[in-house]
Amino acid sequence: MTPLLHKDVADRRPKLDPEPGVVTLGDLTDDKHKQHCISDHALGMVYVAIHGGRLSKKKADMFETCFVRGVKIRKLHVPHGRPCLDPDGRALLLDDNTGRALTGGAENGNVLTSQYTVRTVSSHPRYKKWLGYLLHGKHFERVSVEDNARVEDDDSVEDNASDVADAGGSDSESGGDIPHADLQEFGFQYMNRPMARRLTNLLKPYL
């Protein structure tokens, strides 16, 4: 059970702000850090690991400066340090209905907020690779193989659009420009059928 803690005592305790992709979950949960006040990035590591079944709440309760029993953040805890970023580079939300994002210190005011919480981030298509980076320091690029394919398709669409424009907008395969209802909300009201099909596939995750 985590002990009672007065604010003046908590304020004097050392802060721990691990570098993303360098400090692993094993490093973070070493007993020597039990009295450290951990940063938002580290908090994110802890919560994501719990929801992913890689860390028990009992073990996570070791961070007595930040948590009360049940891995609940103390009211006196002040966010600091690096943010905990999702696979898209946005600050994860805590899964406590408060709407608080793990943005870290006030100096990170320009960090965008994720649509994912520390629990729901597991549904992100790049979750597994990102998790390896977050918890174990494995290499991770913020564009996956699938997204690289989408980027290539996007380049192809742009090239095709340029060719069609040079040809006066006609397309023998489609019989000319056609309206595409699914894309109207994005401002693409008329385009040839192959372009529409490729762009629809590209935008499927966001429609």
N, C-alpha and C positions, 0 to 999 in steps of 0.2 A: 504494500500500500504506500502511495506517495505521501510524504510528510507535509504538515502545514508549513507554509512559507510566507514570511513577511516581505513586503515589497522592497524594503531597504536591503534585505539580504539578497533577494533575487537580482536587484540592480547591480550588486557588487560581484556577482558571479560572471565568469568568463563567457564570452560569446563564441559560438562555433558556426562558421559559414563555409562549409566545404565547397571546393571547386567542382562544378558539374563535370561528370565524365572522368574524374580523377579519384575522388574519395568514394569508396564502395560502401554498400550497406554493412558489410562486415567491419570495415574500418569505423563507420559511424557508430555502430552499436557496441563498440569496445567499452568495457566498464569504466575506463578512465574518463569517459565523456559524460558520465551520469549526472554531473552537476552543471554541465554546460547549458547555456541558453542557446538552443539551436535556431538557425535561420529558417526562413520560409522554404528555401530549397530543401533543407534537411527535413523539415516537417513534411513536405511533399513526398520525399523518399520514404519516410516512415509510414505514412497513410497509404500510399500506393502499394508498398510491400505488404501491409496488413490485408488490404482488400485482394491482393493477388495471392494470398496464402503463403507468403514468404517470410512473414514475421508475425509472431504472436503478440497479442495485446499485453500480455504479462511481461514479455521482454521489452516492448516499447515503453512501458511505464517506467523504465529505468531513468528516463529523462525527467527527473523530479522538478527541475526548474520550470519546465514548460507545461507539464501535464498533472492533472489530478487523476484519480483512479478511473480506469476505463479509457485511457488515452484521450481525455478531454482537455482542451487547452485551458490553462488557467486564465482567469479574468485579468490578472495583472500582467500577462504576457504581452510584450510590445513587439510587433513584427519588425524584422530587421534583415539585413543582408541580401543575398541574391534571391530572385524569384524562382519558383518552381514552374518550369515551362513545359507545356505539352508538346507532342510531336510537331505541331505547327508553329512553335515558338511563342505561344500565348500562356498567360499565367493560369494555372489550374484553379478551379473553385474548390473550397472545402465542401465536404458533404454533410453540412450541419444546418442547412436551411437558413443560414445567415446571409448568404450571398457574398461572403468574403472570399476574395481571390488571394492566392499566395504570391503577391506581388513583391514581397520583401520590404526593404526600407523605403522611406519617402523619396529617396533619390531615383527610384524606379517608376515615377509617376506616369511615364509615357508607355509603359508596358500594357499591351492589349489583354483583355480578359478572355479566357477560353470558354467555349460552350460546354466543355467537359469538367466533371468533378474528379476528385481523386478516386472515386469509385467507377464512374462511367467511362473514364479514359480507356478502360479495357476494351471498349467497342471501337476504338479508333483503328483504321486499317493498318497503321504502322506501329501498333502498340507493342508487339513482341520485340521488334528491333529497338524501339525507344526504351523499353523496359530494361533491356540488356545494358544500354548506355546509362540509364538513370541509376540502376542498382549495382551494376558490376563493372562500369567503366568501359564497356565494349564500344567499338567504333559505331557511330551513327551519323548518317547524313539526313538532313531534314527533307530530302526528296527520295522516295522509295523507288524500287524498280518499276512498280506500276505507275507512279507519277512521272517517272522518266519517259515511259511509253506515252503518257498523256501529253507531255511536253513535246515529244516528237510528232504526235498527231496534231498538236496545236500549230507547230511549225508548218506541217503539211497543209493544214487548212489555210494558213496565212499565204503560203506560196500559191495555192490553188486560187484563192481569192484574188491575188494579184494577177494571175494568168487570165481569170475570167474578166476582170476589169479591163485588161489590155485588149481582150477580144470583144469588148462591147457588151459584156454581161450575158452572152448566149452560152448555152451548154447543150450539145447534141444529145447527151444521155438523158437529160431531164426535160428537154424541150423549152428551156428558158428558166428565168427566175420564178420561184414559187413561194407563196406565203407559208410560213411554218409556225403553227399556233404555239407550240411548246417554247419557242424562242422569242415570242413577241414581247414578253415581259423584260427580256434582256435588251430590247431595242433592235433585234435582228428580224425585221418584218418580212423581208424578201431575200431569198438566196437560192442558189441552185440546189437540186436534191442531194448530190453527193456531199456538198459542203454542209448542208443541213444535217445529214445523217452523222457525219463525223463530229460536228460541233455538239449535236445532241448527246452522243456517247461521251464526249469530253465533259459535258456539264451535268451528266446524270447524277453524280454524288451531291450536286447542289440544287437540283430541281425538286 
